[in-house]
Structures are given as structure tokens and as C-alpha cells.
């Protein structure tokens, strides 16, 4: 395109030859040799202007303004990461069971960390790997302080540990990986938006170009291994066990709570003696059902946002949270594991779940605080959901749109506006149903003298 606008005649050739390298005597091979021999005037290739190439070529300029050298490690023994977890009891009938479960979990956590936790950086540095590279001459770029000895260092390594020849993309092939007794390490030069492999480990060696100069000089900050999220804890197998234990405890607790609500309702309908007030239930049955069901859904929502990215599309818990991933296909805030808004609403939602369950417990005990707490938690849910929806209405120009581009209006309306609107409408209906019961007694005992 540049040559076309400059009106310079040119011929475009596509070469299947390798990029090549420069020997110690200054003779280049491959495409580099063709440029050195004036067979080509200009070459566009995936390469870095290393110190050796700089001595033999006059000009270079990157097509990407930021690239990162990426080492990809395939090792199932490396730990994965969990940011945090939430665990709440749900009914008075299962307090003892939950306390026992909590004790077992604390014991498991202690044993897991004592026997398996070693630290990701230490285990990665101390591990034994095999380099997966396209050829023995294709080696990672070394920092300047080691560049003169780089080839010799790798020759010594290859003499003892021969590299595996193949493309770095073979790391995604399970059959290929299982053939080798040691974990494989590959590297590639990729722009930031292409670093999507679950096996990628960044080395912080970023190359920046802020000005047009004769050469594109790489900068080597100190190397530090990073993996995201940054907090370490458990392996995938341990995480799976913890998740299913918590999910099972949640299911048993909520099932007991739902059975209790229905049993009390049936006793009231059959006219058997109950602890209910003569005037009827403290809360309408549909309100109790809403508090119980919304507590279940909110708890699952908390688990989904807390366990991201494992619950997102492509995560190993994806199938368990398909309805939430359908929603995340429209609302990008739920699809991003590091989204601050959904992280904050998840923590607030945990308080709402606790308040809902305390309300149901107080209703069973006919506490005078039941109606007030039910109104308060419904107001919290209404306000939080309404605030969240307002974030998507008439956004200022230049701010990021979090509705996925290309989403049809019908999908956006049903998945986002109807779903979130329902979570506003029902709490508002609860507030309306309880409003008069909160205000009635106040007006009965207020004198006209007090209003003067």
C-alpha cells in the first residue's frame, strides 16, 4: 500500500524459503541471504532486529509496535490459580452439617497446601523440559549480556538434551505431548492480541518502538515469570474436588430449606397446629419462594464470577454454567475474568444471599424483624440491579460498549434487558407488598399533636 501511494513500481514475491541466519563470517542464508545479495530490495517477515543482523542490514521497522517473546510450557503438574472462594450456610436445619463440612474443608486445605504447594515460579525454574523448535538453529533471543555466548550455551544444552523438532502449535495436540516423557517448552514472537494459549507464560521481555529510527532496538527488562491470576493455591484436580464439595453442600442445604418451606405451608393448609400467627404468615408464600430461589441463583452467580476464567467459555467448568455463559455471550462484563464491576457486585450479592437466608430463618421463628429485613434486602437487590442496568443506558462517547458487538436486538432484549429487568421487577413487587405492613402501625400510634 505504501509503495502504491508513493507510485513506485514494484513486484511482489511470496517466498517459501526459511528466514535464515548469519554465520560468524557474515554470510547470510535463506531470505536474509537473498536480501544481502540484492535479490530483494525489501522483505516483510516475522523477525527481530538482533545485534548480529544489525551489523549487516541498513534499515528495519516493525509492523507491530509491541510484541512479546512468549514461552509456552505444556506441563500438567504446574498449578493453576484461584482468586478466592465464597462459602455460606443456608438454613438452620443444616448448621451442624455445615460446621462439620467447614472443618473438613479446612483440614483439606491444610493438607493440600502442605503436600502439593511449591510455588509456580520455583517449580517452573527447577523443572526439566525439552525445547520444541522448528529447527536446531531456531533458538530464543538472548539478552545482550549473554548474546555472544548464546549459541554456545544452547549447543551445550542440545548436546545433553536434544530438542524436539516441530511447530509450537503442536503443544495443543495431546497425542504429540504424551509421546514425550518430559514437559515441552516452545517459544514464538506474537503480538499481544494473539497470546491466547492456555499454555502461555510471559517473560516480561517486551519490545517497544515509540520513534521511527534506523533500527528497532529490543529492550530487555529483568526476566520474571508471570501467570494470571497472580494468586497461587491449588491444582486443577484439587480445585475440582473443592468445587464439587461446596456445590454438594449448597444443594443439600437449599433442598432442606425448600422442603421446610413447603412442609410448613402444607401444615397450615391442613389446619394442623403450627407456630404460625393466627393472622396468617409473616411473609406471603411467593415472597418466601422468591427469597429461596433467588438465593440459589445468586449463589451460583457468585461461584461463576469467582471461579472465572474456569467457568467462562473454554474453561473446564463451562458446561456446568451454560446459562451464565449464554448471558456472558451478550454481556461482556460477565465474560471477562478481571472485570471490576462484576467482581464488586458478586461480593455485594454475597451479603444479599445472607440477608435472604436470615429473613427465611426469622420467618420460621415468627420474629418481628422478618418483614423489615425482607423489605431491606429487596430494596438492596432492586437498587443494585437498577444501578447495573443504568451503566448500559446512553453511555458517553468514547466509553467501551459492553454489549457484545454484532448481538441481535432480540437476543440483547431477552438475554440482557428482560433478565435484568426481571431482577428489578420482583424485588420491587416485594417492596410494594410489604410497604403498607411497615407503615400501618406507625400511623396508628402517631398523634396529631406530634405532627404539629
C-alpha positions in Angstrom: 0.0 0.0 0.0 2.9 2.4 0.8 4.5 1.7 -2.5 1.3 2.1 -4.3 0.7 5.6 -2.8 4.3 6.5 -3.5 3.8 5.5 -7.1 6.9 3.3 -7.1 6.9 0.4 -9.4 7.3 -2.9 -7.6 7.0 -6.7 -7.9 5.6 -8.8 -5.0 7.0 -12.2 -4.4 5.9 -14.8 -1.8 8.8 -17.0 -0.7 8.6 -20.4 1.0 12.3 -20.2 2.0 13.2 -20.1 5.7 14.2 -16.8 7.2 17.8 -18.0 7.6 20.6 -16.8 9.8 24.0 -15.1 9.6 27.2 -17.1 10.0 30.2 -15.8 12.0 31.9 -14.9 8.8 29.0 -12.6 7.8 27.3 -14.8 5.1 23.6 -14.9 5.4 21.3 -17.8 4.4 17.7 -18.1 3.4 15.7 -14.9 2.9 18.3 -12.9 4.7 20.9 -14.1 2.2 18.7 -13.1 -0.7 18.4 -9.5 0.8 22.2 -9.5 1.4 22.8 -10.5 -2.3 20.4 -7.8 -3.5 17.9 -10.3 -4.9 15.2 -8.4 -2.9 15.1 -4.7 -2.1 12.6 -5.1 0.8 11.5 -8.0 2.9 8.5 -8.3 5.2 8.9 -11.2 7.7 8.3 -12.2 11.3 11.8 -11.4 12.6 13.5 -9.3 15.2 16.5 -7.0 14.5 19.1 -8.8 16.7 22.5 -7.3 17.3 24.1 -9.6 14.7 21.6 -8.7 12.0 22.0 -5.0 12.8 25.7 -5.1 11.7 24.7 -6.3 8.2 21.4 -4.6 7.3 20.8 -0.9 6.9 17.2 -0.4 7.9 14.4 -2.2 9.8 11.0 -1.1 11.1 8.4 -3.2 12.9 4.8 -3.7 11.6 3.7 -4.2 15.2 4.5 -1.5 17.8 4.7 -4.0 20.6 5.5 -7.7 20.6 6.3 -10.1 23.3 8.5 -13.2 23.4 6.3 -16.0 24.6 7.5 -19.3 26.1 4.7 -21.9 26.0 5.0 -24.7 28.5 2.9 -27.9 28.5 3.1 -29.4 31.9 0.1 -30.9 33.6 1.8 -30.8 37.0 2.0 -27.0 37.1 -0.6 -25.5 39.5 -3.4 -23.3 38.3 -4.8 -20.4 40.2 -7.9 -19.5 42.1 -8.6 -15.9 43.1 -10.9 -16.6 46.0 -14.0 -18.6 47.1 -17.2 -17.9 48.9 -18.9 -20.4 51.3 -22.2 -19.6 53.2 -24.7 -21.6 55.2 -28.3 -21.5 54.1 -30.7 -22.9 56.7 -30.9 -23.5 60.5 -31.6 -27.2 59.8 -28.1 -27.8 58.4 -25.9 -25.7 60.7 -24.3 -28.8 62.2 -23.7 -30.4 58.9 -22.1 -27.2 57.5 -19.9 -26.8 60.5 -18.6 -30.3 60.0 -18.2 -29.6 56.3 -16.2 -26.4 57.1 -13.9 -28.4 59.4 -13.3 -31.0 56.7 -12.6 -28.3 54.2 -10.1 -26.5 56.5 -8.4 -29.8 57.0 -8.3 -30.5 53.3 -6.9 -27.0 52.5 -4.2 -27.5 55.1 -3.2 -30.9 53.7 -3.3 -29.7 50.1 -1.0 -26.8 50.7 1.4 -28.8 52.9 1.9 -31.6 50.4 1.4 -30.0 47.0 2.1 -26.3 47.1 5.6 -25.4 45.9 5.2 -22.0 44.2 4.7 -21.6 40.4 7.9 -19.7 39.8 10.1 -22.1 41.8 8.6 -25.2 40.2 8.9 -23.7 36.7 12.5 -22.7 37.1 13.5 -26.0 38.7 11.7 -28.3 36.2 13.3 -30.3 33.5 11.9 -29.5 30.0 12.6 -30.2 26.3 12.7 -27.4 23.8 10.1 -27.7 21.0 11.5 -25.7 18.0 11.2 -25.7 14.2 14.9 -26.3 13.8 18.1 -26.5 15.8 19.1 -23.1 14.6 15.8 -21.6 15.8 16.5 -20.6 19.4 15.2 -17.9 21.7 16.7 -14.5 21.6 19.1 -13.9 24.5 19.7 -10.7 26.4 22.7 -8.5 25.3 24.8 -9.6 28.2 24.6 -13.2 27.1 24.3 -12.7 23.4 27.9 -13.6 22.4 27.6 -16.8 24.3 24.0 -17.6 23.4 24.7 -20.1 20.6 27.4 -21.9 22.7 25.0 -22.2 25.6 22.3 -23.7 23.6 24.8 -26.1 21.8 25.7 -27.4 25.2 22.1 -27.8 26.2 21.2 -29.5 22.9 24.1 -31.9 23.2 22.7 -33.2 26.5 19.0 -32.6 25.9 18.3 -32.8 22.1 15.4 -30.5 21.1 12.1 -31.8 19.7 11.7 -30.6 16.1 8.2 -29.3 15.3 5.9 -26.3 15.3 5.0 -24.6 18.6 1.3 -25.2 17.7 1.8 -28.9 18.4 1.6 -28.1 22.1 -2.2 -28.2 21.6 -2.1 -31.8 20.4 -2.5 -34.2 23.3 -1.2 -37.2 21.4 2.0 -35.4 20.4 2.6 -34.2 24.0 2.0 -37.7 25.5 4.8 -39.2 23.3 7.4 -37.3 25.3 8.3 -38.1 28.9 9.2 -34.5 29.8 7.2 -31.3 29.6 7.7 -29.4 26.3 8.7 -25.7 26.0 8.2 -23.7 22.8 8.5 -20.1 22.0 7.1 -17.7 19.4 7.1 -13.9 18.7 3.4 -12.9 18.9 1.6 -9.6 19.2 -0.3 -9.1 22.4 -3.8 -9.8 21.0 -2.7 -13.3 19.8 -1.4 -14.5 23.1 -4.4 -16.7 23.9 -2.9 -20.1 24.5 -3.7 -21.6 27.9 -0.1 -22.9 28.0 1.5 -19.4 27.5 3.8 -18.0 30.1 5.0 -14.4 29.6 8.6 -13.5 30.3 8.1 -9.7 30.5 10.6 -9.2 27.6 8.6 -6.6 25.7 10.0 -4.7 22.7 8.7 -1.2 22.2 9.2 1.3 19.4 8.0 4.8 20.1 10.0 6.6 17.4 11.0 5.9 13.8 14.7 5.2 13.9 17.1 3.3 11.7 16.8 0.2 13.8 14.3 -1.3 16.0 16.2 -2.0 19.2 14.8 -4.5 21.7 14.8 -3.7 25.4 15.4 -6.4 28.0 14.0 -5.7 31.4 14.7 -8.3 34.2 13.0 -11.6 33.5 10.2 -12.6 35.8 7.7 -15.4 35.3 4.1 -14.3 35.4 0.9 -16.2 35.3 -2.6 -14.8 35.6 -4.4 -14.6 38.0 -1.5 -13.8 40.3 -2.6 -15.6 43.4 -1.5 -19.2 43.8 -3.2 -22.1 45.5 -4.4 -25.4 44.1 -4.1 -27.8 41.2 -7.0 -28.4 38.8 -7.8 -31.7 40.5 -7.9 -30.1 43.9 -10.0 -27.3 42.6 -12.5 -29.7 41.1 -12.8 -31.6 44.4 -13.3 -28.3 46.4 -15.9 -27.1 43.8 -18.0 -30.2 43.9 -17.9 -30.5 47.7 -19.1 -26.9 48.0 -21.7 -27.5 45.3 -23.0 -30.6 47.0 -23.2 -28.8 50.4 -25.1 -26.0 48.7 -27.6 -28.4 47.1 -28.3 -30.3 50.3 -28.7 -27.1 52.3 -31.1 -25.4 49.9 -33.1 -28.6 49.4 -33.6 -28.8 53.2 -34.7 -25.2 53.2 -37.2 -25.7 50.3 -38.7 -28.8 52.0 -39.1 -26.9 55.2 -41.0 -24.1 53.5 -43.4 -26.5 51.7 -43.9 -28.6 54.9 -44.9 -25.5 56.9 -47.3 -24.5 54.1 -48.9 -27.9 53.9 -49.4 -28.0 57.7 -51.0 -24.6 57.5 -53.4 -25.7 54.7 -54.3 -28.9 56.6 -55.2 -27.0 59.7 -52.6 -28.7 61.9 -51.2 -26.8 64.9 -48.2 -24.7 63.8 -46.1 -21.9 65.2 -47.7 -19.5 62.7 -49.6 -16.5 63.9 -53.4 -16.6 63.9 -53.5 -13.7 61.3 -51.5 -15.8 58.8 -48.0 -16.0 57.5 -45.5 -13.2 58.3 -44.5 -13.3 54.6 -46.6 -14.3 51.6 -45.6 -17.7 50.2 -44.5 -16.3 46.9 -42.1 -13.9 48.7 -40.5 -16.8 50.6 -40.2 -18.8 47.4 -38.5 -15.8 45.7 -36.0 -15.3 48.6 -35.1 -19.0 48.5 -34.8 -19.3 44.7 -33.0 -16.0 44.3 -30.6 -17.1 47.0 -29.8 -20.3 44.9 -29.3 -18.4 41.7 -27.3 -15.6 43.3 -25.0 -18.2 45.0 -24.4 -19.9 41.6 -23.8 -16.4 40.1 -21.2 -15.8 42.8 -19.5 -19.1 42.1 -19.5 -18.3 38.4 -17.9 -14.9 38.8 -15.4 -16.1 41.5 -14.2 -19.1 39.5 -13.6 -17.2 36.2 -11.9 -17.9 33.8 -12.6 -21.6 34.6 -16.4 -21.1 34.3 -16.2 -19.0 31.1 -16.3 -20.3 27.6 -13.3 -22.6 27.2 -12.9 -23.3 30.9 -13.2 -26.8 32.3 -16.3 -25.8 34.3 -18.0 -24.3 31.2 -20.8 -27.0 30.9 -21.9 -26.5 34.5 -22.6 -22.8 33.9 -24.1 -22.8 30.4 -27.0 -20.4 31.2 -24.5 -17.9 32.6 -22.3 -18.3 29.6 -25.3 -17.6 27.3 -25.7 -14.4 29.3 -22.0 -13.7 29.0 -22.2 -14.1 25.2 -24.2 -10.8 25.3 -22.9 -9.0 28.4 -19.1 -8.9 28.1 -18.6 -7.9 31.7 -19.5 -11.5 32.7 -17.2 -12.9 30.0 -14.1 -11.2 31.4 -12.5 -12.7 34.5 -10.9 -9.5 35.6 -13.9 -7.2 35.2 -14.0 -5.0 38.3 -17.8 -4.3 38.3 -18.9 -7.9 38.3 -16.3 -8.7 40.9 -17.8 -6.0 43.2 -21.4 -6.9 42.5 -20.6 -10.6 43.3 -19.3 -9.6 46.8 -22.3 -7.4 47.4 -24.5 -10.3 46.2 -23.0 -12.5 48.9 -24.4 -10.1 51.5 -27.8 -10.2 49.8 -27.8 -14.0 50.0 -27.0 -14.0 53.7 -29.8 -11.4 54.3 -32.3 -13.5 52.3 -31.5 -16.6 54.3 -31.6 -14.8 57.6 -35.0 -13.5 56.6 -36.3 -17.0 55.9 -34.9 -18.2 59.3 -36.6 -15.3 61.1 -39.9 -16.1 59.2 -39.7 -19.6 60.6 -39.3 -18.2 64.1 -42.0 -15.6 63.6 -39.6 -12.8 64.5 -40.9 -9.2 64.5 -37.9 -8.2 62.4 -38.9 -10.5 59.4 -40.9 -8.0 57.4 -38.4 -5.2 57.9 -35.4 -7.4 56.8 -37.3 -8.8 53.8 -38.1 -5.2 52.7 -34.5 -4.1 53.2 -32.9 -7.0 51.3 -35.4 -6.5 48.4 -34.5 -2.8 48.3 -30.8 -3.7 48.1 -31.4 -6.1 45.3 -33.6 -3.7 43.4 -31.1 -0.8 43.7 -28.0 -2.9 42.8 -29.7 -4.3 39.7 -31.1 -1.0 38.6 -27.7 0.6 39.1 -26.1 -2.1 37.0 -28.6 -1.6 34.1 -28.0 2.1 34.1 -24.4 1.5 33.2 -25.6 0.4 29.8 -28.0 3.3 29.1 -26.8 6.3 27.0 -23.1 5.7 27.5 -20.9 8.8 26.8 -19.0 8.7 23.6 -15.6 7.1 23.8 -16.5 4.7 26.6 -16.3 1.0 25.9 -19.5 -0.8 24.9 -20.0 -4.0 27.0 -22.9 -5.4 24.9 -21.1 -7.7 22.5 -20.8 -6.2 19.0 -23.0 -8.0 16.5 -25.6 -9.1 19.0 -29.1 -9.0 17.5 -31.7 -6.7 19.1 -33.9 -9.7 20.1 -31.1 -11.5 21.8 -30.0 -8.4 23.6 -33.6 -7.6 24.7 -34.3 -11.1 26.0 -31.0 -12.1 27.5 -30.0 -8.7 29.0 -32.9 -6.3 29.4 -35.6 -8.9 30.2 -33.4 -11.0 32.5 -32.0 -7.9 34.4 -35.4 -6.2 34.3 -37.0 -9.3 36.0 -34.4 -9.0 38.8 -35.6 -5.4 39.3 -39.4 -6.1 39.0 -39.7 -8.9 41.5 -37.8 -7.1 44.4 -39.9 -4.0 43.6 -43.1 -6.1 43.9 -41.9 -7.5 47.2 -41.3 -3.9 48.4 -44.8 -2.9 47.3 -46.4 -5.9 49.0 -44.7 -5.2 52.3 -44.9 -1.4 52.2 -48.3 -1.0 54.0 -47.4 -3.5 56.6 -44.3 -1.4 57.5 -46.2 1.9 57.6 -49.5 0.9 59.1 -48.5 0.6 62.8 -46.5 3.8 62.7 -49.6 5.8 61.6 -51.8 4.1 64.2 -49.7 5.4 67.1 -48.8 8.9 65.9 -50.8 11.7 67.5 -51.9 14.8 65.6 -50.0 16.8 68.3 -46.8 15.0 67.2 -47.4 16.2 63.6 -48.0 19.9 64.7 
